[in-house]
Amino acid sequence: QVQLVESGGGLVQPGGSLRLSCAASGISFNFYDMGWYRQPPGKQRELVAAITSGGSTNYADSVKGRFTISRDNARNTVQLQMNSLKPEDTAVYYCNARKLTYGRTLNYWGQGTQVTVSS
């Protein structure tokens, strides 16, 4: 059974920092591309940051220079360090694991963790 469990969300003031973590089980973590998505209130889910199985990263323009994604293959975890947080970063953040295999995409989601940036 595949499980992605996010942690680290919460309430933070503008300019503050949070570190999200996602623990994966039931998958061969090393072979999966991992990502963080977010869904602000009333809006669609959007990609925040992603890291491939090989360690390449990409970021949404809105978070470049503020957020950093990393992975620990020994612990089957992926992290999102979020600095200089803004109110518009408020959203539910979801962990995603994805792998293309035999012409189809395996795609798994966590349950989400709330991040609220407010004074």
Disulfide bonds with the S-S distance in Angstrom:
Cys22-Cys95 2.15
